[in-house]
Amino acid sequence: MSGMDTKDDAGYVPFGGGLLLQSVDFFTPIVDDPYRFGQIAAANALSDIYAMGGIPLTAMNLVGFPCSLDLGILREILAGGQSKIEESEAHLCGGHSIQDEEPKYGLSVTGFVEEDRVIRNAGAKPGDALVLTKPLGTGILTTAVKRDILSEADIDDALEAAAHLNKGAAAAMRELPVSAATDVTGFSLLGHLSEMLEASDVGAVVHRGDVPVWEKAVFLAAEGCYPGGLNGNREYLGDKVRTNGLETADLLPLFDPQTSGGLLIAIPGEHKDDLVRALEEQGTPVAAVVGEVVEGSGIQVT
């Protein structure tokens, strides 16, 4: 079974000529719309299976819900989740609910990947290109909504991307010689990249100008509007990230905790255009080459 040595996105055990994948994730609402919350939470939970090149097989609902709220809200959350489970072609196999002071929703997901197609977060090599499939900044934008600086309508594109399954990105990876991959969630782009690099015993250069970021996120972060987890990510990474004198405001989105972010994929440089083309054909929100893997350690942002 997978251990904690490389911090893979999903646990796994050998099964039927491949690996049985297992993951679980749930959280409190980041939007007021219960149906959309259900979609985003389900897409986020399914993402760990996709990050390892797997196919989701079954899902189970995990629910915390206050008795004081209308059960119609819960029905909408579950309907949103069900829409994404169906889109993934997994099967819903029930779940479990408890009374809680604040709504919480997510999934426990089981998936499968053939042994010769498993993609771990270890294995990145010098010369690999780093490709990202969703823009950054959702944590900053949803914080702005919570502070009544923006409305949900103002960030509709970002919420739509958060609800977008990484199914197409996984399909693109499965057809190419990908070295390593991970999904970008609460630990931020630089945090998840750091885990990949440590597991692979390499370093990386990230080109800030090539990293896609949602409109308004840089300005909002510069004005102090960002989630507390962003500072936590910065402090944790510390001197693992070298910033080459870049403005702090430009760097903040790279530390932003993402909810249901995209995949970060390392692939040999000679195949990067093939991957970008495959991702575009699959309709991923973006297909951006954001840097490259190098010898050494840590991350240099230029």
ZIFENMO-V227907 format. One record per run of one state. SS is the DSSP state (~ for helix, > for strand, _ for the rest). FROM is the first residue (numbers start at 0). TO is the last residue. Records with the same first field share a line. If there is no record, write none. Layout:
# ZIFENMO-V227907
SS=FROM-TO ; FROM-TO
This chain:
# ZIFENMO-V227907
_=0-9 ; 15-16 ; 28-32 ; 51-53 ; 65-69 ; 88-89 ; 99-102 ; 117-126 ; 132-134 ; 136-136 ; 146-150 ; 162-165 ; 174-176 ; 183-186 ; 200-201 ; 206-206 ; 210-211 ; 213-215 ; 222-226 ; 242-246 ; 255-261 ; 282-286 ; 294-297 ; 301-301
>=10-14 ; 17-27 ; 54-64 ; 90-98 ; 103-113 ; 127-131 ; 135-135 ; 177-182 ; 202-205 ; 212-212 ; 240-241 ; 262-267 ; 287-293 ; 298-300
~=33-50 ; 70-87 ; 114-116 ; 137-145 ; 151-161 ; 166-173 ; 187-199 ; 207-209 ; 216-221 ; 227-239 ; 247-254 ; 268-281
